[in-house]
Amino acid sequence: MIYHIGAKDIIKGIISTGFYKPGGFINGGFIHCSTKEQVITVANRFYSDQNDLILLEIDDVKLKPNVVYENLEGGSDLFPHVYGPIPIRAITSVAMLPKEMNGFSFPQDWSSIESILTW
């Protein structure tokens, strides 16, 4: 499994189109993802000033686009990058990304993407 952090409002687009392709995908050519171990570090580093974030749990085996583990910033930590849109069938679960005083924590409560239209 790999994970993608996004704004809560992306859910409606995924459900209406059947896939996820963020705006930055066109510029970079890939979708930034993280392993489970990387999620909290990424969230706290890049999203510390944001609330109402969600976490997509993605079954990378179900992805037709290539998933490449790489580091484009020169570090040694490799991140999964998805080179293509993510189909809804590959998104196994969705959760709100909990934010506390000391930063984000990994979600305990997950839902299917179809069941969260009321969020």
Summary of the structure (lengths in Angstrom):
residues: 119
radius of gyration: 13.6
end to end distance: 23.4
largest distance: 40.9
contacts: 316
relative contact order: 0.25
helix: 26%
strand: 34%
